[in-house]
Amino acid sequence: MADPFVESVGDAFIANLPPGWNVTTGSWKYFDSVGCFTKPGYTCYGDNPASPYGSPYFGEYGANPNLATLQLGEDEAIVVIFRTPPEMRYYSFNQYLFKRGDSSTEIFGSMSEALNLKRLGTTGSAEPGASPFDAYAAVVWTADQNTFDSVQADLLESGLPVHAINFLPLPQAIPANASGPAYDLQLGHGSSFDVFNLLMRTALPDDQAAFDAYVQENPYYVMRVGPGTHLAPNPAPVIGYPSDISGIAESPDLQAALNRLVSDIGKRYASTFTFKKQTSTYTSHVGWNCISEVSECTGDNYDSLYSHDVATFVRVKDLQDFIIVVGVNHEAAGKAAYINSAVYDSKKFASIVSVTDADMSSQSALYHAGVTNPRDPRVRTYRGLYAYMFSYDCAGKQYCAAIPPPTASNPVGLRPGSPFFVLGRSYLEPRTLVRPSQSEIVPHQVFLGSKK
């Protein structure tokens, strides 16, 4: 059942549009993660299993069968009027150049920082980010300042306060950067114009049933609007990406403790497994780099520090072989809103199983280090650290996430022994409100344990 307030504001907005303006109503569509496993040719773009995705959808040229995309004229706007989600750890809106009109490469590169729950204005408070849950808001996405001004005036007349109207400016040009030259966005409709995506991430609701009901209700009113007579363009501001440096780093003591934990884990499993350290690489680029290079970004988000935790893919020789991730719980350390680690299908780029900071407890570190005495001084030393395994066969081990096989009732899985890779994420440093800086965290360590 649609939300009555959302419907009333949306209907009034259409009725109050300036004379001669065009409007197309769309819908709010959620990403089909299961479709990656049931439909040929689908990819999941490295989806985050802790974060369902939603997008405005108009069913127009360029729409990917698994990810809603759209095209936008130079003075058009996407207007999303909605009720915000129930309480959760994180949500945001991110704007992407999905594909350049002159290339078949699916870039899926961000065009700015995210409009996240700490920045979003709602009806609940005049202060952005102060009341992000179960309130009302609008997001206006356009490359033209004059269009935004007209849309904002209409939304005010239709019943939304000014502090609940959020401007997500689409840059008409991507500035030159270290990766390549500037790029003028090709705004318009047809095969020679760019294709875009607006992606909303939602993560870790406090009440899963309440969030499921929210998704089912779908309290969104989606429109594409624009003037019938085109005027001289007035480009929207370019907001880019702010610094991720907060000035506060995790303690060096955590690094020393982590090194000792790694040593203890190696000793515990040395009789039955050999250990090989994997190469973890943090992603330092932003979407502008991918756009300039015409390379794939697969949905980067400046609110997240990503890590690719194996050099290529993991190929196990025995089903009891495992990947173990050993690190600092950055959420507990106050450096992230949430963290997770996930196993991915190497062909579909689709998430299979994940663990979050709720799983990454000190108890997991003590278990894998073989610490059983509560008076052992390592109980204190390993506080704030974790150790978690991924394996096809956890063989009675605790703090081990089993990689499931696909079944008729649940196709999300991997045939036992198939190659996979592991990605990590750390979301939203509380001071900068963007990703944690790689220079301010203690990096985790990843090992492949192979049965002797």
C-alpha positions as CSV (number, residue, x, y, z in Angstrom):
1,M,0.0,0.0,0.0
2,A,1.5,3.4,-1.0
3,D,2.3,5.9,1.6
4,P,-0.5,8.5,1.6
5,F,1.8,11.5,2.3
6,V,4.3,10.5,-0.4
7,E,1.4,10.1,-2.9
8,S,-0.1,13.4,-2.0
9,V,3.1,15.3,-2.4
10,G,3.9,13.5,-5.7
11,D,0.4,14.2,-7.1
12,A,0.6,17.9,-6.0
13,F,4.0,18.2,-7.5
14,I,2.8,17.1,-11.0
15,A,-0.2,19.4,-10.7
16,N,2.0,22.3,-9.8
17,L,4.6,21.9,-12.6
18,P,5.2,25.1,-14.6
19,P,3.3,25.4,-17.9
20,G,4.9,23.4,-20.7
21,W,7.0,21.1,-18.5
22,N,7.2,17.4,-19.3
23,V,6.8,14.7,-16.8
24,T,7.3,10.9,-17.0
25,T,6.5,8.8,-13.9
26,G,8.7,5.9,-13.1
27,S,9.0,3.3,-10.3
28,W,11.4,2.3,-7.6
29,K,13.1,-1.0,-8.5
30,Y,15.3,-3.2,-6.4
31,F,18.4,-4.9,-7.7
32,D,17.8,-8.6,-8.5
33,S,20.7,-10.4,-6.7
34,V,19.1,-13.8,-7.1
35,G,18.8,-13.2,-10.8
36,C,22.6,-13.4,-11.1
37,F,22.3,-17.1,-10.5
38,T,19.1,-17.9,-12.4
39,K,19.3,-15.8,-15.6
40,P,22.0,-16.1,-18.3
41,G,24.3,-13.1,-18.8
42,Y,23.6,-11.4,-15.5
43,T,26.3,-10.0,-13.3
44,C,26.0,-8.7,-9.8
45,Y,28.8,-6.0,-10.1
46,G,30.4,-7.0,-6.8
47,D,27.1,-6.5,-4.8
48,N,27.3,-6.1,-1.1
49,P,25.3,-8.9,0.6
50,A,24.7,-6.6,3.6
51,S,23.2,-3.9,1.4
52,P,20.1,-4.2,-0.8
53,Y,20.1,-1.7,-3.7
54,G,17.3,0.4,-5.1
55,S,17.1,2.7,-8.2
56,P,14.6,4.8,-10.1
57,Y,13.4,2.9,-13.2
58,F,11.8,4.2,-16.4
59,G,12.3,1.1,-18.6
60,E,14.0,3.2,-21.3
61,Y,17.0,2.7,-23.6
62,G,20.1,1.4,-21.9
63,A,18.3,-0.3,-19.0
64,N,20.5,-3.2,-17.9
65,P,18.4,-6.4,-17.2
66,N,19.7,-6.5,-13.6
67,L,20.4,-2.9,-12.8
68,A,18.0,0.0,-13.5
69,T,19.7,2.6,-15.6
70,L,18.4,5.7,-17.4
71,Q,19.2,8.7,-19.6
72,L,18.8,12.3,-18.7
73,G,18.6,15.5,-20.7
74,E,20.8,18.5,-20.0
75,D,17.9,20.3,-18.2
76,E,15.9,17.3,-17.0
77,A,15.7,16.2,-13.4
78,I,15.0,12.9,-11.6
79,V,12.8,13.6,-8.6
80,V,12.4,11.0,-5.9
81,I,9.9,11.7,-3.1
82,F,10.0,9.0,-0.4
83,R,9.7,8.0,3.2
84,T,13.1,7.2,4.5
85,P,13.9,3.6,5.7
86,P,13.4,2.4,9.3
87,E,16.5,2.6,11.6
88,M,19.6,1.0,10.2
89,R,23.4,1.4,10.2
90,Y,23.7,3.0,6.8
91,Y,21.9,4.2,3.7
92,S,22.9,6.5,0.8
93,F,22.2,7.7,-2.7
94,N,25.1,7.6,-5.2
95,Q,25.1,8.9,-8.8
96,Y,26.9,6.9,-11.5
97,L,27.9,7.2,-15.1
98,F,27.0,3.6,-16.1
99,K,28.2,3.7,-19.7
100,R,29.6,6.4,-22.0
101,G,27.6,6.8,-25.2
102,D,30.8,6.4,-27.2
103,S,31.8,3.1,-25.6
104,S,30.4,-0.4,-24.8
105,T,32.3,-0.6,-21.5
106,E,30.1,-0.6,-18.4
107,I,32.0,1.9,-16.3
108,F,29.6,2.2,-13.4
109,G,31.8,4.9,-11.9
110,S,30.6,7.4,-9.2
111,M,30.4,11.1,-10.1
112,S,30.7,12.5,-6.6
113,E,30.6,11.6,-2.9
114,A,27.4,10.0,-1.7
115,L,24.4,11.6,-0.3
116,N,24.3,9.5,2.8
117,L,22.1,9.4,5.9
118,K,24.4,11.8,7.8
119,R,24.0,14.4,5.0
120,L,20.3,13.9,4.1
121,G,17.7,16.5,5.1
122,T,14.3,15.2,6.1
123,T,11.0,16.4,7.5
124,G,12.1,15.1,10.9
125,S,14.6,17.9,11.6
126,A,16.0,21.1,10.2
127,E,19.5,19.8,10.7
128,P,20.8,17.4,7.9
129,G,21.4,13.9,9.2
130,A,19.7,14.5,12.6
131,S,16.5,12.5,11.8
132,P,17.2,10.1,8.9
133,F,14.7,7.3,9.7
134,D,11.0,7.0,9.1
135,A,10.7,10.6,7.9
136,Y,10.0,12.2,4.5
137,A,12.4,13.6,1.9
138,A,13.0,14.3,-1.7
139,V,16.1,13.9,-3.8
140,V,16.5,16.1,-6.9
141,W,19.1,14.8,-9.3
142,T,19.9,17.2,-12.2
143,A,22.8,18.8,-14.1
144,D,21.0,22.2,-14.3
145,Q,20.8,24.7,-11.5
146,N,17.7,26.5,-13.0
147,T,15.9,23.1,-13.2
148,F,16.7,22.4,-9.6
149,D,15.4,25.9,-8.5
150,S,12.1,25.3,-10.3
151,V,11.7,21.8,-8.9
152,Q,12.5,23.0,-5.4
153,A,9.8,25.7,-5.7
154,D,7.3,23.1,-6.8
155,L,8.2,20.8,-4.0
156,L,7.8,23.6,-1.5
157,E,4.3,24.4,-2.9
158,S,3.5,20.7,-2.8
159,G,4.1,20.3,1.0
160,L,7.7,19.6,1.6
161,P,9.8,21.9,3.8
162,V,13.0,23.3,2.3
163,H,15.2,21.3,4.6
164,A,13.7,18.0,3.3
165,I,14.7,18.8,-0.3
166,N,18.1,17.4,-1.2
167,F,20.1,18.5,-4.3
168,L,22.3,15.9,-5.8
169,P,24.1,17.9,-8.6
170,L,25.1,15.9,-11.6
171,P,28.3,17.4,-13.1
172,Q,28.0,18.3,-16.8
173,A,31.7,17.6,-17.1
174,I,34.2,15.3,-15.3
175,P,37.4,17.3,-14.5
176,A,40.7,16.1,-15.8
177,N,42.6,14.1,-13.2
178,A,45.7,12.0,-12.8
179,S,44.1,9.1,-14.7
180,G,43.1,11.0,-17.8
181,P,41.6,14.0,-19.5
182,A,38.3,15.8,-18.8
183,Y,35.1,14.3,-20.1
184,D,32.0,16.3,-21.1
185,L,28.9,14.2,-20.2
186,Q,26.7,13.5,-23.2
187,L,23.3,14.3,-21.8
188,G,20.3,13.4,-23.9
189,H,18.3,10.4,-25.1
190,G,19.4,7.9,-27.7
191,S,22.2,5.5,-28.6
192,S,24.9,8.2,-28.7
193,F,24.2,9.6,-25.2
194,D,25.5,8.5,-21.8
195,V,23.6,6.1,-19.6
196,F,23.4,6.8,-15.8
197,N,22.3,5.1,-12.6
198,L,21.1,6.5,-9.3
199,L,21.7,3.8,-6.6
200,M,20.4,3.7,-3.1
201,R,22.2,1.4,-0.7
202,T,20.6,0.3,2.6
203,A,22.5,-1.8,5.2
204,L,22.0,-3.6,8.4
205,P,18.5,-2.6,9.6
206,D,17.8,-2.8,13.3
207,D,14.6,-4.7,12.6
208,Q,14.8,-6.9,9.5
209,A,11.0,-7.6,9.5
210,A,10.3,-3.8,9.5
211,F,12.7,-3.3,6.7
212,D,11.2,-6.1,4.7
213,A,7.8,-4.5,5.1
214,Y,9.3,-1.2,3.9
215,V,10.7,-2.8,0.8
216,Q,7.4,-4.5,0.1
217,E,5.5,-1.2,0.6
218,N,7.9,0.7,-1.7
219,P,7.0,4.2,-0.5
220,Y,8.6,6.1,-3.4
221,Y,7.2,8.5,-6.0
222,V,9.6,8.7,-9.0
223,M,9.5,11.2,-11.8
224,R,11.6,12.6,-14.6
225,V,10.7,16.2,-15.4
226,G,12.0,19.0,-17.5
227,P,11.0,22.2,-19.3
228,G,9.4,21.9,-22.7
229,T,11.3,24.9,-24.0
230,H,15.1,24.5,-23.6
231,L,16.9,27.6,-22.2
232,A,20.6,28.4,-21.9
233,P,22.2,25.8,-19.6
234,N,23.1,26.9,-16.1
235,P,25.4,24.0,-14.9
236,A,25.0,22.6,-11.5
237,P,28.0,22.7,-9.1
238,V,30.6,20.0,-9.2
239,I,30.9,18.5,-5.6
240,G,33.5,15.9,-6.2
241,Y,35.1,14.0,-3.3
242,P,36.3,15.6,0.0
243,S,39.4,14.5,1.9
244,D,39.1,11.2,3.8
245,I,41.7,12.2,6.4
246,S,40.2,12.6,9.9
247,G,43.4,13.2,11.8
248,I,42.7,10.3,14.2
249,A,44.4,7.0,13.5
250,E,44.0,3.6,15.2
251,S,46.5,2.8,17.9
252,P,49.9,1.3,17.0
253,D,49.2,-1.1,19.9
254,L,46.5,-2.7,17.7
255,Q,49.1,-3.5,15.0
256,A,51.4,-5.2,17.5
257,A,48.4,-7.2,18.9
258,L,47.3,-8.2,15.4
259,N,50.8,-9.5,14.6
260,R,50.8,-11.6,17.7
261,L,47.3,-12.9,17.0
262,V,48.4,-13.9,13.5
263,S,51.3,-15.8,15.0
264,D,49.1,-17.6,17.5
265,I,46.7,-18.7,14.8
266,G,49.5,-20.0,12.7
267,K,50.7,-22.1,15.6
268,R,47.3,-23.4,16.4
269,Y,46.7,-24.8,13.0
270,A,50.3,-25.7,12.1
271,S,49.9,-29.4,12.6
272,T,47.2,-29.8,10.0
273,F,47.4,-26.8,7.7
274,T,50.1,-24.8,5.9
275,F,49.5,-21.0,5.8
276,K,50.1,-18.7,2.8
277,K,49.6,-15.0,3.2
278,Q,47.4,-13.4,0.6
279,T,47.9,-9.9,-0.9
280,S,45.2,-7.5,0.2
281,T,44.9,-4.4,-2.0
282,Y,42.9,-1.4,-0.9
283,T,41.0,0.6,-3.6
284,S,42.3,4.1,-3.8
285,H,40.7,5.3,-7.0
286,V,37.3,7.1,-7.3
287,G,34.8,7.1,-10.1
288,W,36.3,10.1,-11.9
289,N,39.4,7.9,-12.5
290,C,37.4,5.2,-14.1
291,I,35.4,7.6,-16.3
292,S,38.6,9.3,-17.6
293,E,40.2,5.9,-18.3
294,V,37.0,4.3,-19.7
295,S,37.5,1.5,-17.3
296,E,35.2,-0.5,-15.0
297,C,34.6,0.8,-11.5
298,T,31.7,-1.6,-10.8
299,G,29.8,0.7,-8.5
300,D,32.4,2.4,-6.3
301,N,31.2,4.3,-3.3
302,Y,33.4,7.0,-1.6
303,D,31.7,6.1,1.7
304,S,33.5,2.7,1.6
305,L,37.1,1.7,1.8
306,Y,37.3,-1.5,-0.3
307,S,39.9,-4.3,-0.1
308,H,40.5,-7.1,-2.6
309,D,41.8,-9.7,-0.3
310,V,43.4,-12.2,-2.7
311,A,45.7,-11.5,-5.6
312,T,43.4,-13.3,-8.1
313,F,41.1,-16.2,-7.1
314,V,41.2,-18.8,-4.4
315,R,41.4,-22.4,-5.7
316,V,41.3,-24.9,-2.8
317,K,42.8,-28.4,-3.1
318,D,40.7,-29.8,-0.2
319,L,37.2,-28.7,0.8
320,Q,38.4,-28.1,4.4
321,D,41.0,-25.6,3.1
322,F,40.0,-22.1,4.3
323,I,40.6,-18.4,4.0
324,I,41.0,-16.6,7.3
325,V,40.7,-12.9,7.7
326,V,42.4,-11.5,10.8
327,G,42.0,-7.8,11.7
328,V,40.8,-4.9,13.7
329,N,37.1,-4.4,14.1
330,H,37.0,-0.8,12.8
331,E,33.4,-0.3,13.9
332,A,34.4,-1.1,17.5
333,A,37.4,1.1,17.2
334,G,35.2,4.1,16.1
335,K,36.6,4.3,12.6
336,A,33.6,2.9,10.6
337,A,29.8,2.7,10.8
338,Y,30.1,-1.0,9.7
339,I,32.5,-3.4,8.2
340,N,32.1,-6.7,6.3
341,S,33.9,-9.4,4.5
342,A,32.4,-11.5,1.7
343,V,33.1,-14.4,-0.6
344,Y,32.3,-13.8,-4.3
345,D,31.6,-16.0,-7.4
346,S,34.6,-15.4,-9.6
347,K,32.5,-15.5,-12.8
348,K,29.3,-13.7,-11.9
349,F,31.0,-11.2,-9.5
350,A,28.2,-12.0,-7.1
351,S,28.3,-12.3,-3.3
352,I,27.8,-15.7,-1.8
353,V,28.3,-15.4,1.9
354,S,29.5,-12.6,4.2
355,V,30.2,-11.7,7.8
356,T,29.8,-8.3,9.4
357,D,31.4,-6.5,12.4
358,A,28.6,-8.1,14.5
359,D,30.4,-11.4,13.8
360,M,33.9,-10.1,14.0
361,S,34.2,-10.4,17.8
362,S,37.1,-10.7,20.2
363,Q,35.8,-14.2,20.9
364,S,36.5,-15.2,17.3
365,A,40.1,-14.0,17.7
366,L,40.5,-15.9,21.0
367,Y,38.9,-19.1,19.5
368,H,41.2,-19.2,16.5
369,A,44.3,-18.3,18.6
370,G,43.5,-21.3,20.9
371,V,43.0,-19.1,24.0
372,T,40.7,-20.9,26.4
373,N,41.7,-19.6,29.9
374,P,39.8,-16.4,30.7
375,R,42.7,-15.3,32.8
376,D,45.1,-15.5,29.9
377,P,46.6,-11.9,29.3
378,R,45.8,-12.3,25.6
379,V,42.1,-11.9,26.4
380,R,42.9,-8.3,27.0
381,T,45.5,-8.0,24.3
382,Y,43.1,-9.3,21.6
383,R,40.2,-7.0,22.6
384,G,38.9,-5.3,19.4
385,L,40.5,-7.9,17.1
386,Y,38.8,-10.7,15.1
387,A,39.6,-13.8,13.1
388,Y,37.0,-15.3,10.8
389,M,37.2,-18.2,8.3
390,F,35.5,-19.0,5.0
391,S,35.5,-22.6,3.9
392,Y,33.5,-25.0,1.8
393,D,33.7,-27.4,4.8
394,C,34.0,-25.8,8.2
395,A,34.4,-29.3,9.8
396,G,33.1,-28.4,13.2
397,K,35.1,-25.1,13.5
398,Q,33.5,-22.1,15.1
399,Y,33.7,-18.6,13.6
400,C,33.8,-20.2,10.2
401,A,31.3,-19.1,7.4
402,A,30.5,-22.1,5.2
403,I,30.3,-21.4,1.4
404,P,27.0,-23.0,0.5
405,P,26.3,-25.0,-2.6
406,P,23.5,-23.9,-4.9
407,T,20.2,-25.7,-4.4
408,A,16.8,-25.8,-6.1
409,S,15.3,-23.7,-3.3
410,N,18.3,-21.3,-3.1
411,P,20.5,-20.8,-6.2
412,V,22.9,-18.5,-4.4
413,G,25.9,-20.6,-3.9
414,L,29.1,-22.2,-5.4
415,R,29.7,-25.7,-6.6
416,P,32.1,-27.1,-3.9
417,G,35.7,-26.4,-4.9
418,S,34.9,-23.6,-7.4
419,P,37.3,-20.7,-7.4
420,F,36.2,-17.6,-5.4
421,F,37.6,-14.3,-4.2
422,V,37.1,-12.2,-1.1
423,L,36.3,-8.5,-0.7
424,G,36.3,-6.4,2.4
425,R,34.5,-3.1,3.1
426,S,34.7,-0.5,5.8
427,Y,31.9,2.1,5.7
428,L,31.6,5.7,6.8
429,E,34.2,7.2,9.1
430,P,32.1,9.2,11.7
431,R,34.2,12.4,11.6
432,T,34.7,12.8,7.8
433,L,31.4,11.1,6.8
434,V,33.2,9.4,3.9
435,R,35.4,6.2,3.8
436,P,38.0,5.6,6.5
437,S,41.4,6.6,5.3
438,Q,43.8,3.7,4.5
439,S,46.5,5.7,6.3
440,E,44.5,5.8,9.6
441,I,43.6,2.2,10.0
442,V,45.5,-1.0,10.9
443,P,45.1,-3.2,7.8
444,H,43.7,-6.7,8.2
445,Q,45.7,-9.8,7.1
446,V,44.4,-12.7,5.0
447,F,45.8,-16.2,4.8
448,L,45.0,-19.4,2.9
449,G,45.1,-22.5,5.0
450,S,45.8,-25.6,3.0
451,K,45.4,-29.0,4.5
452,K,48.6,-31.0,4.8
